[in-house]
Amino acid sequence: MPRLPLVEVLTNGPMPAGSNILVEYDAASQWYNASITITAGWLMTGGRADYDAFAHPTDDIRSHLRRIGLEPEVLEQQEKLNITDWYTATLGQKSKEKHSHETLKIPELSIYFAQTLMRGEPEPDHLYMEDDDSTFARFNDEKTWIELELTRILPGFRLRKAIGFCAVMKGVHSEWVYKRLEGICDAVIDFKVDETGEEARDLMRIRSMRSVSFDRKWHIIKMSKNFEVTLEK
C-alpha cells in the first residue's frame, strides 16, 4: 500500500482504507507545504492522487512537486495524478485546466459529487487531498457547506475506500463547523505556529485517531530547501 508521510511516522500502522482525515491549521502554518509533501510521498510509493487546489494556482502545485523530484505532467498523462482547479473560480475566471470547476456554489455542485464520489469502484490506492475546504464558506452559508461535506464528500471517500484529507483554517468558522467535521472524521491533525519563544516554531500533532494507535505529542516541523516537510526527531 502507498504510504502517508508525516502522518504514518506518528502511528503504529497504516491508515485504514476509507479513512477521512480532518486537518485544522493556522493560516500561517506549514499546512500547504505539508499537503504537497504528503501527496508526493503517496505518489512515490505507488499510489494515485487527486489534489484539489482551492488556495493556490495549479501551476504552483506542479512547480512544488517538481522541486520534490516528481514529474507532474507525466503523472497526469498516466492518470496517476489529477490536479483540479478550484482556485480560478474563486477569482471569477474560467480555468484552462482539464479538471476544474466554474463555481463553488453548493447547489450546483451537489449533483456533481453525487454522480462522481458517491459512485465507482473501490480505490484503496487513491488519495484525495483538499488544500483548503474553508474556501467553500466564502460562497455558501456554513450549514449548506457542511451538509455537502457530511452527505457527499466525506462519505464518498469512505465508499471508495480512499484516503481523504479535508482541511479547514482555524479561527474563521463557528465552533459548530469544527465539531461536526471532527465528529465524522477518523482522525484530526493540527498544524500551528508557536510564538511563545524568541523564535516562532512550526508544529504538527495528531489530536485524535480512531483506528490506529498514535503519538499525540506536538512535533517540530522542519523544511528542506525544496520545501519538503519532515518532523524533527
N, CA and C of each residue as an Amber inpcrd file, in Angstrom:
protein
   699
   0.8370000  -1.2110000   0.0000000   0.0000000   0.0000000   0.0000000
   0.8670000   1.2540000   0.0000000   0.4090000   2.3190000  -0.6420000
   1.1430000   3.5900000  -0.5760000   1.2380000   4.0930000   0.8640000
   2.1830000   4.9900000   1.0970000   2.4350000   5.4920000   2.4370000
   2.0780000   6.9790000   2.5490000   1.7540000   7.3930000   3.7740000
   1.4370000   8.7860000   4.0660000   2.5770000   9.4040000   4.8760000
   3.4400000  10.2000000   4.2480000   4.4850000  10.8780000   5.0220000
   3.8650000  11.7740000   6.0930000   4.6390000  12.0830000   7.1010000
   4.2370000  12.9290000   8.2230000   3.2260000  12.2320000   9.1220000
   2.1720000  11.6880000   8.5470000   1.1180000  11.0780000   9.3570000
   1.5600000   9.7300000   9.8950000   2.0010000   8.8380000   9.0150000
   2.2700000   7.4630000   9.4400000   3.5910000   7.3030000  10.1840000
   4.4150000   8.3460000  10.2290000   5.5870000   8.2740000  11.1130000
   5.1660000   8.4380000  12.5710000   3.9220000   8.8900000  12.7990000
   3.4170000   9.0800000  14.1540000   2.3880000   8.0250000  14.5420000
   2.2210000   7.0030000  13.7150000   1.2660000   5.9360000  14.0160000
   1.9890000   4.5970000  14.0830000   1.3080000   3.6090000  14.6600000
   1.8660000   2.2560000  14.7420000   1.3870000   1.3630000  13.6100000
   0.8160000   1.9510000  12.5860000   0.3520000   1.1880000  11.4450000
  -0.2170000   2.1200000  10.4000000  -0.5390000   1.6000000   9.2180000
  -1.0940000   2.4440000   8.1530000  -2.5280000   2.8530000   8.4420000
  -2.9280000   3.9570000   7.8420000  -4.3250000   4.3770000   7.9370000
  -5.1900000   3.3890000   7.1600000  -6.3070000   2.9270000   7.7290000
  -7.1820000   2.0070000   7.0170000  -7.7730000   2.6490000   5.7630000
  -7.9940000   1.8350000   4.7420000  -8.6410000   2.3210000   3.5300000
 -10.0020000   2.9100000   3.8800000 -10.3290000   4.0240000   3.2450000
 -11.6040000   4.6840000   3.5020000 -11.5760000   5.6830000   4.6380000
 -10.3910000   5.9830000   5.1650000 -10.2950000   6.9160000   6.2890000
 -10.4470000   8.3630000   5.8380000 -11.1610000   9.1420000   6.6420000
 -11.2660000  10.5890000   6.4460000 -10.3960000  11.2820000   7.4860000
  -9.5210000  12.1860000   7.0370000  -8.6040000  12.8910000   7.9250000
  -8.9220000  14.3780000   7.8690000  -9.2500000  14.9480000   9.0200000
  -9.5190000  16.3810000   9.1210000  -8.2490000  17.0970000   9.5660000
  -7.8640000  18.1230000   8.8390000  -6.7300000  18.9690000   9.2160000
  -7.2730000  20.3320000   9.6130000  -6.9130000  20.7880000  10.8030000
  -7.2420000  22.1370000  11.2550000  -5.9190000  22.8980000  11.3680000
  -5.7810000  23.9920000  10.6410000  -4.4750000  24.6330000  10.5270000
  -4.5380000  26.1420000  10.7510000  -3.4830000  26.6640000  11.3650000
  -3.3020000  28.1040000  11.4600000  -3.0170000  28.6570000  10.0680000
  -3.4840000  29.8600000   9.8010000  -3.2830000  30.4570000   8.4790000
  -1.8070000  30.5700000   8.1140000  -0.9360000  30.8170000   9.1020000
   0.4970000  30.9980000   8.8400000   1.3010000  29.7170000   9.0140000
   0.6280000  28.5900000   9.1750000   1.3260000  27.3200000   9.4120000
   1.8960000  26.7520000   8.1150000   2.5250000  25.5920000   8.2440000
   3.1400000  24.9310000   7.0900000   2.2060000  23.9020000   6.4420000
   0.9020000  24.0480000   6.6170000  -0.0130000  23.0580000   6.0670000
   0.1030000  22.9300000   4.5500000   0.1890000  24.0380000   3.8320000
   0.2510000  23.9360000   2.3740000   1.4500000  23.1050000   1.9390000
   2.6350000  23.4070000   2.4810000   3.8240000  22.6220000   2.1330000
   3.6660000  21.1680000   2.5680000   3.0240000  20.9550000   3.7040000
   2.7950000  19.5890000   4.1670000   1.8600000  18.8330000   3.2300000
   0.8360000  19.5130000   2.7150000  -0.1120000  18.8420000   1.8150000
   0.5850000  18.3640000   0.5440000   1.5330000  19.1410000   0.0570000
   2.3000000  18.7250000  -1.1250000   3.2180000  17.5640000  -0.7750000
   3.8750000  17.6290000   0.3770000   4.7690000  16.5550000   0.8080000
   4.0190000  15.2380000   0.9460000   2.8350000  15.2810000   1.5620000
   2.0410000  14.0620000   1.7310000   1.6310000  13.4970000   0.3750000
   1.1780000  14.3590000  -0.5180000   0.7680000  13.9170000  -1.8570000
   1.9420000  13.3220000  -2.6130000   3.0900000  13.9690000  -2.5620000
   4.2810000  13.4720000  -3.2590000   4.7010000  12.1110000  -2.7200000
   4.7090000  11.9550000  -1.3980000   5.0980000  10.6830000  -0.8080000
   4.1580000   9.5630000  -1.1890000   2.8710000   9.8700000  -1.2560000
   1.8820000   8.8730000  -1.6660000   2.1460000   8.4270000  -3.1080000
   2.3960000   9.3880000  -3.9830000   2.6700000   9.0620000  -5.3810000
   3.9640000   8.2620000  -5.5240000   4.9910000   8.6340000  -4.7670000
   6.2900000   7.9680000  -4.8600000   6.2470000   6.5160000  -4.3920000
   5.2460000   6.1730000  -3.5910000   5.1420000   4.7940000  -3.1080000
   4.0460000   4.0200000  -3.8270000   3.6960000   4.4870000  -5.0360000
   2.8320000   3.7150000  -5.9110000   1.3690000   4.0710000  -5.9100000
   0.9740000   5.1110000  -5.1730000  -0.4280000   5.4840000  -5.1300000
  -0.8360000   6.4290000  -6.2370000  -2.1220000   6.6880000  -6.3080000
  -2.6920000   7.6890000  -7.2080000  -3.2800000   8.8060000  -6.3610000
  -3.2990000  10.0050000  -6.8970000  -3.7390000  11.1390000  -6.0810000
  -4.5520000  12.1360000  -6.8860000  -5.5600000  12.6850000  -6.2280000
  -6.2960000  13.8530000  -6.7130000  -5.9760000  15.0070000  -5.7690000
  -5.4810000  16.1080000  -6.3120000  -5.1840000  17.2870000  -5.4970000
  -6.1560000  18.3850000  -5.8910000  -7.0150000  18.7670000  -4.9590000
  -7.9800000  19.8430000  -5.2010000  -7.3750000  21.1590000  -4.7430000
  -7.0520000  22.0190000  -5.7100000  -6.3590000  23.2780000  -5.4280000
  -7.3680000  24.4010000  -5.2440000  -7.6670000  24.7350000  -4.0030000
  -8.5520000  25.8440000  -3.6750000  -7.7710000  27.1220000  -3.4230000
  -6.6320000  26.9950000  -2.7430000  -5.9320000  28.1660000  -2.2140000
  -4.7830000  28.6490000  -3.0850000  -4.3630000  27.8590000  -4.0640000
  -3.1920000  28.2210000  -4.8660000  -3.4190000  27.8520000  -6.3360000
  -2.7760000  28.5610000  -7.2460000  -2.8690000  28.2080000  -8.6700000
  -2.3100000  26.8080000  -8.9190000  -2.8660000  26.1380000  -9.8970000
  -2.4460000  24.7660000 -10.1870000  -0.9790000  24.6880000 -10.6130000
  -0.4890000  25.6940000 -11.3170000   0.9160000  25.6630000 -11.7220000
   1.8490000  25.7210000 -10.5190000   1.4060000  26.3610000  -9.4340000
   2.2030000  26.3590000  -8.2020000   2.3180000  24.9510000  -7.6380000
   1.2390000  24.1910000  -7.7260000   1.2580000  22.8060000  -7.2430000
   2.2710000  21.9890000  -8.0460000   2.2170000  22.1230000  -9.3650000
   3.1450000  21.3660000 -10.2110000   4.5980000  21.7670000  -9.9370000
   4.8390000  23.0590000  -9.8050000   6.1920000  23.5360000  -9.5290000
   6.7260000  22.9580000  -8.2260000   5.8870000  22.9210000  -7.2230000
   6.2830000  22.3850000  -5.9180000   6.5890000  20.8980000  -6.0150000
   5.7770000  20.1490000  -6.7430000   6.0150000  18.7160000  -6.9170000
   7.3250000  18.4650000  -7.6650000   7.6280000  19.3200000  -8.6280000
   8.9020000  19.1760000  -9.3500000  10.0830000  19.3670000  -8.4130000
  10.0030000  20.3480000  -7.5340000  11.1070000  20.5950000  -6.5980000
  11.3650000  19.3800000  -5.7160000  10.3050000  18.6470000  -5.4090000
  10.4650000  17.4640000  -4.5690000  11.0150000  16.2850000  -5.3640000
  10.9370000  16.3570000  -6.6940000  11.5280000  15.3060000  -7.5150000
  10.5760000  14.5370000  -8.3970000   9.3320000  14.9830000  -8.5010000
   8.3520000  14.3130000  -9.3440000   8.2180000  15.0200000 -10.6870000
   7.6080000  14.3320000 -11.6510000   7.2860000  14.9070000 -12.9500000
   5.7590000  14.9440000 -13.0620000   5.1280000  16.0080000 -12.5820000
   3.6600000  16.0180000 -12.5010000   2.9670000  15.8460000 -13.8420000
   3.5000000  16.4630000 -14.9090000   2.8540000  16.3300000 -16.2190000
   2.8270000  14.8780000 -16.6840000   3.9070000  14.1420000 -16.4300000
   3.9580000  12.7230000 -16.7990000   2.9370000  11.9400000 -15.9770000
   2.8860000  12.2090000 -14.6910000   1.9250000  11.5260000 -13.8300000
   0.4910000  11.8400000 -14.2360000   0.2450000  13.0700000 -14.6700000
  -1.0970000  13.4320000 -15.1330000  -1.4470000  12.6890000 -16.4200000
  -0.4910000  12.5650000 -17.3270000  -0.7300000  11.8210000 -18.5600000
  -1.0200000  10.3520000 -18.2750000  -0.3690000   9.8230000 -17.2550000
  -0.5740000   8.4210000 -16.8680000  -1.8200000   8.2470000 -15.9970000
  -2.5110000   9.3420000 -15.6920000  -3.7040000   9.3550000 -14.8430000
  -3.4170000   8.8300000 -13.4390000  -2.1790000   9.0460000 -12.9970000
  -1.8360000   8.7570000 -11.6020000  -2.0240000   9.9920000 -10.7260000
  -2.0810000  11.1510000 -11.3610000  -2.2690000  12.4110000 -10.6520000
  -3.2950000  13.2570000 -11.3880000  -4.2780000  13.7470000 -10.6550000
  -5.2170000  14.7390000 -11.1740000  -5.1330000  15.9800000 -10.2950000
  -4.9240000  17.1250000 -10.8920000  -4.9400000  18.3850000 -10.1710000
  -6.1740000  19.1440000 -10.6340000  -7.1050000  19.3630000  -9.7200000
  -8.3640000  20.0200000 -10.0630000  -8.3240000  21.4750000  -9.6380000
  -8.6310000  22.3490000 -10.5700000  -8.5600000  23.7930000 -10.3530000
  -9.8720000  24.3340000  -9.8090000  -9.8820000  24.6490000  -8.5300000
 -10.9770000  25.3940000  -7.9200000 -10.5750000  26.8580000  -7.7480000
  -9.2790000  27.0920000  -7.7130000  -8.7450000  28.4170000  -7.4120000
  -9.2260000  29.4710000  -8.4170000  -9.1980000  29.1550000  -9.7050000
  -9.5550000  30.1300000 -10.7240000 -11.0020000  30.5870000 -10.5640000
 -11.8820000  29.6630000 -10.1570000 -13.2900000  30.0310000  -9.9540000
 -13.4400000  31.0470000  -8.8360000 -12.5590000  31.0100000  -7.8400000
 -12.6550000  31.9910000  -6.7490000 -12.3390000  33.4000000  -7.2350000
 -11.6760000  33.5060000  -8.3820000 -11.3400000  34.8050000  -8.9680000
 -12.3810000  35.2580000  -9.9850000 -13.4070000  34.4440000 -10.1930000
 -14.4430000  34.7710000 -11.1660000 -14.0000000  34.5890000 -12.5960000
 -12.9980000  33.7210000 -12.8100000 -12.4780000  33.4960000 -14.1490000
 -12.6990000  32.0500000 -14.5720000 -12.4620000  31.7820000 -15.8350000
 -12.6480000  30.4390000 -16.3770000 -11.2990000  29.7370000 -16.4680000
 -11.2380000  28.5400000 -15.9570000  -9.9880000  27.7900000 -15.9290000
  -9.6580000  27.1910000 -17.2920000  -8.3580000  27.0370000 -17.5380000
  -7.8840000  26.3670000 -18.7460000  -7.4800000  24.9180000 -18.4590000
  -7.6550000  24.4970000 -17.2070000  -7.2490000  23.1500000 -16.8180000
  -8.2340000  22.0940000 -17.3230000  -7.7320000  20.8830000 -17.5180000
  -8.5780000  19.7640000 -17.9110000  -9.5970000  19.4550000 -16.8200000
  -9.1510000  19.5280000 -15.5620000 -10.0320000  19.2640000 -14.4240000
 -10.2410000  20.5750000 -13.6710000 -11.4750000  21.0510000 -13.6430000
 -11.7500000  22.3310000 -12.9900000 -13.2370000  22.4450000 -12.6860000
 -13.5760000  23.4740000 -11.9060000 -14.9640000  23.8070000 -11.6120000
 -15.1500000  25.2980000 -11.8320000 -16.3010000  25.6660000 -12.3570000
 -16.5790000  27.0680000 -12.6500000 -17.3120000  27.7670000 -11.5160000
 -17.7130000  27.0130000 -10.5110000 -18.4600000  27.6010000  -9.3990000
 -18.1240000  26.8770000  -8.1130000 -18.3050000  27.5620000  -6.9980000
 -18.2230000  26.9440000  -5.6830000 -19.5780000  26.9980000  -4.9830000
 -20.6190000  27.3260000  -5.7190000 -21.9680000  27.3340000  -5.1750000
 -22.4530000  25.8930000  -5.0090000 -22.7580000  25.5190000  -3.7980000
 -23.0230000  24.1230000  -3.4900000 -24.2710000  23.5630000  -4.1730000
 -25.3650000  24.3050000  -4.3260000 -26.4970000  23.7270000  -5.0670000
 -26.1180000  23.2450000  -6.4630000 -25.1300000  23.8730000  -7.0680000
 -24.6920000  23.4770000  -8.3960000 -23.6630000  22.3450000  -8.3560000
 -23.0950000  22.0820000  -7.1790000 -22.0650000  21.0550000  -7.0520000
 -22.5910000  19.7440000  -6.4870000 -23.7120000  19.7880000  -5.7790000
 -24.2030000  18.6030000  -5.0840000 -24.4480000  17.4460000  -6.0480000
 -25.0590000  17.7320000  -7.1980000 -25.3250000  16.6780000  -8.1810000
 -24.0150000  16.1080000  -8.7080000 -23.0330000  16.9940000  -8.9560000
 -21.7230000  16.5310000  -9.4400000 -21.1090000  15.5270000  -8.4700000
 -21.0920000  15.8460000  -7.1830000 -20.4820000  14.9450000  -6.2040000
 -21.2810000  13.6550000  -6.0730000 -22.5860000  13.7330000  -6.1890000
 -23.4150000  12.5300000  -6.1180000 -23.1150000  11.5900000  -7.2800000
 -22.7970000  12.1550000  -8.4340000 -22.5450000  11.3390000  -9.6240000
 -21.1030000  10.8740000  -9.7400000 -20.2040000  11.4450000  -8.9430000
 -18.7860000  11.0640000  -9.0420000 -18.3280000  10.3330000  -7.7880000
 -18.1340000  11.0600000  -6.6930000 -17.5910000  10.4390000  -5.4810000
 -18.4980000   9.3510000  -4.9230000 -19.8150000   9.5200000  -5.0240000
 -20.7360000   8.5660000  -4.4170000 -20.9330000   7.3190000  -5.2670000
 -20.2360000   7.2320000  -6.3780000 -20.3080000   6.0550000  -7.2460000
 -18.8920000   5.6070000  -7.5760000 -18.7670000   4.4510000  -8.1840000
 -17.4570000   3.9880000  -8.6170000 -16.9560000   2.8170000  -7.7950000
 -15.8980000   2.1970000  -8.2910000 -15.3110000   1.0250000  -7.6640000
 -14.3830000   1.4280000  -6.5250000 -14.1390000   0.5090000  -5.5680000
 -13.1730000   0.8000000  -4.5010000 -11.8040000   1.1370000  -5.0800000
 -11.1220000   2.0850000  -4.4780000  -9.8060000   2.5100000  -4.9480000
  -8.8970000   2.7900000  -3.7510000  -8.5040000   1.7280000  -3.0300000
  -7.7140000   1.9080000  -1.8090000  -6.3250000   2.5050000  -2.0450000
  -5.8940000   2.5690000  -3.3080000  -4.5870000   3.1890000  -3.6120000
  -4.7180000   4.6850000  -3.8960000  -5.9080000   5.2590000  -3.6510000
  -6.1820000   6.6380000  -4.0630000  -6.1860000   7.5820000  -2.8660000
  -5.5460000   8.7290000  -3.0460000  -5.5260000   9.8010000  -2.0570000
  -6.2580000  11.0070000  -2.6250000  -7.1850000  11.5500000  -1.8500000
  -7.8520000  12.8020000  -2.2130000  -7.3830000  13.8830000  -1.2440000
  -6.6920000  14.8650000  -1.7690000  -6.1380000  15.9460000  -0.9550000
  -6.8360000  17.2540000  -1.2830000  -7.4880000  17.8420000  -0.2790000
  -8.1510000  19.1400000  -0.4500000  -7.3850000  20.1480000   0.3910000
  -6.7910000  21.1450000  -0.2530000  -5.8540000  22.0060000   0.4830000
  -6.5340000  23.0650000   1.3410000  -7.8020000  23.4090000   1.0510000
  -8.4610000  24.4490000   1.8500000  -9.9700000  24.4160000   1.6370000
 -10.6590000  23.5170000   2.3570000 -12.1130000  23.4320000   2.2340000
 -12.8100000  24.6630000   2.7880000 -12.1120000  25.4640000   3.5790000
 -12.7070000  26.6870000   4.1000000 -13.1310000  27.6300000   2.9780000
 -12.5780000  27.4570000   1.7950000 -12.9410000  28.2890000   0.6470000
 -14.4320000  28.2020000   0.3530000 -15.0480000  27.0370000   0.5890000
 -16.4820000  26.8860000   0.3450000 -17.2950000  27.9020000   1.1410000
 -16.8150000  28.2470000   2.3430000 -17.5690000  29.1500000   3.2100000
 -17.5830000  30.5810000   2.6860000 -16.7220000  30.9080000   1.7440000
 -16.7520000  32.2350000   1.1280000 -17.9410000  32.3880000   0.1840000
 -18.4820000  31.2810000  -0.2810000 -19.5170000  31.3320000  -1.3110000
 -20.8290000  30.6770000  -0.8770000 -20.8640000  30.1320000   0.3490000
 -22.0450000  29.4340000   0.8430000 -22.1860000  29.6690000   2.3410000
 -23.4040000  29.5100000   2.8640000 -23.5440000  29.5570000   4.3100000
 -22.9930000  28.2650000   4.9080000 -22.6620000  28.3130000   6.1910000
 -21.9820000  27.1820000   6.8220000 -22.8040000  25.8980000   6.7870000
 -24.1000000  25.9850000   7.0480000 -24.9190000  24.7670000   7.0910000
 -24.9450000  24.0760000   5.7310000 -25.0950000  24.8550000   4.6610000
 -25.1220000  24.2640000   3.3180000 -23.7970000  23.5980000   2.9980000
 -22.7030000  24.2650000   3.3450000 -21.3760000  23.7020000   3.0900000
 -21.1540000  22.4070000   3.8790000 -21.4500000  22.4280000   5.1670000
 -21.1910000  21.2550000   5.9930000 -22.0850000  20.0910000   5.5980000
 -23.3000000  20.3700000   5.1520000 -24.1540000  19.2920000   4.6540000
 -23.5220000  18.6140000   3.4390000 -22.8740000  19.3900000   2.5660000
 -22.1740000  18.7970000   1.4290000 -21.0500000  17.8890000   1.9110000
 -20.2790000  18.3470000   2.8970000 -19.1910000  17.5350000   3.4330000
 -19.7240000  16.2470000   4.0610000 -20.8020000  16.3650000   4.8410000
 -21.3030000  15.2280000   5.6020000 -22.0730000  14.2220000   4.7580000
 -22.6710000  14.6670000   3.6530000 -23.5270000  13.7680000   2.8640000
 -22.9540000  13.3940000   1.5080000 -21.9290000  14.0890000   1.0530000
 -21.3620000  13.8120000  -0.2650000 -19.8520000  13.5640000  -0.2140000
 -19.0850000  14.5630000   0.1880000 -17.6310000  14.4780000   0.0180000
 -17.0050000  13.4150000   0.9200000 -17.1940000  13.5280000   2.2230000
 -16.5500000  12.5830000   3.1380000 -17.1150000  11.1600000   3.0160000
 -18.4470000  10.9710000   2.9130000 -18.9400000   9.6110000   2.6580000
 -18.4520000   9.0490000   1.3250000 -18.2430000   9.9360000   0.3390000
 -17.7400000   9.4830000  -0.9550000 -16.3540000   8.8830000  -0.8510000
 -15.4660000   9.5280000  -0.0890000 -14.1210000   8.9630000   0.1230000
 -14.2310000   7.5910000   0.7900000 -15.1010000   7.5080000   1.7830000
 -15.2440000   6.2510000   2.5330000 -15.7840000   5.1320000   1.6410000
 -16.8110000   5.4500000   0.8330000 -17.3940000   4.4430000  -0.0520000
 -16.3780000   3.9190000  -1.0610000 -15.4910000   4.7870000  -1.4910000
 -14.4820000   4.3900000  -2.4740000 -13.2530000   3.7390000  -1.8390000
 -13.2480000   3.6450000  -0.5130000 -12.1050000   3.0630000   0.2140000
 -10.8290000   3.8520000  -0.0240000 -10.9770000   5.1510000  -0.2600000
  -9.8290000   6.0220000  -0.4900000  -9.4850000   6.7640000   0.8020000
  -8.2840000   7.3390000   0.8420000  -7.9040000   8.2210000   1.9440000
  -8.2550000   9.6480000   1.5390000  -9.0150000  10.3460000   2.3810000
  -9.4250000  11.7070000   2.0520000  -8.9940000  12.7040000   3.1100000
  -8.3760000  13.8010000   2.6740000  -7.9880000  14.8930000   3.5650000
  -8.9370000  16.0660000   3.3650000  -9.5300000  16.5340000   4.4600000
 -10.3620000  17.7340000   4.4630000  -9.6620000  18.7510000   5.3530000
  -9.2870000  19.9070000   4.8100000  -8.5160000  20.9010000   5.5590000
  -9.3170000  22.1730000   5.7650000  -9.3650000  22.6420000   7.0110000
 -10.0840000  23.8740000   7.3290000  -9.1850000  24.7840000   8.1620000
  -9.3020000  26.0800000   7.9130000  -8.4900000  27.0660000   8.6170000
  -9.0680000  27.3380000  10.0000000  -8.2130000  27.3880000  10.9980000
  -8.6530000  27.6740000  12.3620000  -9.0930000  29.1300000  12.5030000
 -10.1050000  29.3210000  13.3490000 -10.4920000  30.6640000  13.7410000
 -11.3540000  31.4360000  12.7650000 -11.8450000  30.7940000  11.7000000
 -12.6440000  31.5220000  10.7150000 -14.0800000  30.9940000  10.6090000
 -14.3840000  29.8950000  11.3050000 -15.7210000  29.3100000  11.2550000
 -16.3030000  29.2390000  12.6670000 -17.5780000  28.9370000  12.7370000
 -18.2150000  28.7480000  14.0400000 -17.7260000  27.4430000  14.6600000
 -17.8510000  27.3430000  15.9700000 -17.4510000  26.1140000  16.6700000
 -18.2590000  24.9270000  16.1690000 -19.5110000  25.1850000  15.7530000
 -20.3640000  24.1210000  15.2210000 -19.7200000  23.4400000  14.0170000
 -19.0850000  24.2020000  13.1320000 -18.4460000  23.6390000  11.9410000
 -17.3520000  22.6610000  12.3440000 -16.4660000  23.0850000  13.2340000
 -15.3500000  22.2260000  13.6230000 -15.8530000  20.9500000  14.3060000
 -16.8480000  21.0730000  15.1700000 -17.3530000  19.9000000  15.8800000
 -18.0240000  18.9070000  14.9400000 -18.7880000  19.4050000  13.9790000
 -19.4540000  18.4950000  13.0320000 -18.4280000  17.7280000  12.1950000
 -17.3870000  18.4160000  11.7470000 -16.3640000  17.7450000  10.9520000
 -15.5440000  16.7760000  11.8020000 -15.2040000  17.1880000  13.0150000
 -14.4570000  16.3030000  13.9060000 -15.2630000  15.0440000  14.2160000
 -16.5820000  15.1790000  14.2900000 -17.4300000  14.0480000  14.6320000
 -17.4850000  12.9810000  13.5610000 -17.3410000  13.3740000  12.3000000
 -17.4510000  12.3930000  11.2190000 -16.1000000  11.8490000  10.7650000
 -15.0230000  12.5690000  11.0310000 -13.7080000  12.1550000  10.5210000
 -13.0480000  11.1390000  11.4480000 -12.1620000  10.3330000  10.8680000
 -11.4860000   9.2680000  11.6150000 -10.2390000   9.7600000  12.3290000
  -9.7440000  10.9040000  11.9350000  -8.5500000  11.4620000  12.5630000
  -8.6060000  12.9760000  12.4670000  -8.0220000  13.6500000  13.4580000
  -7.9070000  15.1100000  13.4540000  -6.4350000  15.4640000  13.6520000
  -5.8970000  16.2620000  12.7300000  -4.4940000  16.6690000  12.7760000
  -4.4310000  18.1890000  12.8260000  -3.5510000  18.7080000  13.6750000
  -3.3980000  20.1500000  13.8440000  -2.0430000  20.6220000  13.3260000
  -2.0590000  21.7600000  12.6430000  -0.8350000  22.4710000  12.2520000
  -0.9150000  23.8680000  12.8480000   0.1400000  24.3050000  13.5310000
   0.1000000  25.6300000  14.1360000   1.4800000  26.2700000  14.1500000
   1.4880000  27.5490000  14.4510000   2.7220000  28.2990000  14.6670000
   2.7880000  28.6490000  16.1470000   3.8840000  28.2420000  16.7980000
   4.0910000  28.5310000  18.2140000   5.0030000  29.7530000  18.3340000
   4.4720000  30.8270000  18.8910000   5.2360000  32.0590000  19.0140000
   5.5490000  32.4060000  20.4650000   5.5680000  31.4100000  21.3380000
   5.7990000  31.6760000  22.7590000   7.2770000  31.9200000  23.0770000
   8.1880000  31.4390000  22.2370000   9.6150000  31.6280000  22.4750000
  10.1640000  32.7990000  21.6900000  11.4970000  32.9280000  21.6900000
  12.1430000  34.0080000  20.9520000  11.9940000  33.8240000  19.4450000
  11.8670000  32.5700000  19.0150000  11.7440000  32.2630000  17.5910000
  10.4920000  31.4270000  17.3650000   9.7010000  31.8080000  16.3790000
   8.4820000  31.0570000  16.0660000   8.8360000  29.6540000  15.5800000
   8.0080000  28.6810000  15.9760000   8.2120000  27.2980000  15.5670000
   6.9600000  26.7710000  14.8730000   7.1710000  26.0040000  13.8230000
   6.0630000  25.3420000  13.1280000   5.8740000  23.9670000  13.7400000
   4.6340000  23.6500000  14.1120000   4.3450000  22.4110000  14.8330000
   3.2010000  21.6380000  14.1800000   3.2340000  20.3190000  14.4060000
   2.1680000  19.4220000  13.9450000   1.9150000  18.3880000  15.0290000
   0.6530000  17.9840000  15.1620000   0.3300000  16.8620000  16.0480000
  -0.8910000  16.1280000  15.5120000  -1.0110000  14.8650000  15.8860000
  -2.2610000  14.1270000  15.6960000  -3.0540000  14.2890000  16.9900000
  -4.2040000  14.9490000  16.9100000  -5.0160000  15.1770000  18.0960000
  -5.8570000  13.9600000  18.4490000  -6.3870000  13.2980000  17.4270000
  -7.1940000  12.0970000  17.6700000  -7.1210000  11.1870000  16.4580000
  -7.3230000   9.8910000  16.7100000  -7.3340000   8.8920000  15.6380000
  -8.0780000   7.6770000  16.1580000  -9.0200000   7.1700000  15.3800000
  -9.9280000   6.1470000  15.8830000  -9.4630000   4.7140000  15.6650000
  -8.7100000   4.4720000  14.5900000  -8.4590000   3.0830000  14.1990000
  -7.0160000   2.6370000  14.3660000  -6.1190000   3.5580000  14.6900000
  -4.6940000   3.2420000  14.7870000  -4.1350000   3.9270000  16.0340000
  -3.2680000   3.2250000  16.7720000  -2.6220000   3.8820000  17.9040000
  -1.5990000   4.8860000  17.3780000  -1.3740000   5.9820000  18.1360000
  -0.5960000   7.0780000  17.5790000   0.0910000   7.8820000  18.6710000
   1.0750000   8.6630000  18.2540000   1.7850000   9.6100000  19.1030000
   1.0320000  10.9400000  19.0120000   0.5550000  11.4590000  20.1530000
  -0.2510000  12.6770000  20.1000000   0.5120000  13.9140000  20.5570000
   1.8280000  13.8080000  20.7110000   2.6170000  14.9700000  21.1040000
   2.7830000  15.9430000  19.9310000   3.0220000  17.2250000  20.2610000
   3.3850000  18.2060000  19.2450000   4.7940000  17.9020000  18.7390000
   5.0000000  18.0170000  17.4240000   6.3130000  17.7870000  16.8150000
   6.7140000  19.0040000  15.9840000   7.9810000  19.3500000  16.0700000
   8.5140000  20.4790000  15.3060000   8.6490000  20.0920000  13.8400000
   8.2000000  20.9770000  12.9730000   8.2880000  20.7620000  11.5260000
   9.6020000  21.3430000  11.0040000  10.2790000  20.5540000  10.1870000
  11.4900000  21.0170000   9.5070000  11.1940000  21.0780000   8.0100000
  11.7700000  22.0560000   7.3350000  11.5400000  22.1950000   5.9000000
  12.8740000  22.2680000   5.1790000  13.0380000  21.4290000   4.1590000
  14.2750000  21.4010000   3.3850000  14.2700000  22.5020000   2.3300000
  15.3530000  22.6130000   1.5890000  15.4710000  23.6610000   0.5780000
  14.4540000  23.5150000  -0.5480000  14.0020000  22.2860000  -0.7850000
  12.9950000  22.0840000  -1.8280000  11.5780000  22.1670000  -1.2790000
  11.4370000  22.6220000  -0.0220000  10.1510000  22.8310000   0.6500000
   9.4620000  21.5220000   1.0240000  10.2150000  20.4140000   1.0280000
   9.6650000  19.1620000   1.5420000   9.6420000  19.2440000   3.0680000
   8.5660000  18.7600000   3.6660000   8.3590000  18.8820000   5.1090000
   8.6520000  17.5530000   5.7980000   9.4000000  17.6290000   6.9020000
   9.6420000  16.4610000   7.7510000   9.4240000  16.8840000   9.2010000
   9.4400000  15.8970000  10.0810000   9.2880000  16.1610000  11.5050000
  10.6220000  15.9760000  12.2060000  10.9310000  16.9050000  13.0990000
  12.1990000  16.8210000  13.8450000  12.1320000  15.6510000  14.8170000
  13.1910000  14.8500000  14.8280000  13.2210000  13.6860000  15.7190000
  13.8800000  14.0660000  17.0530000
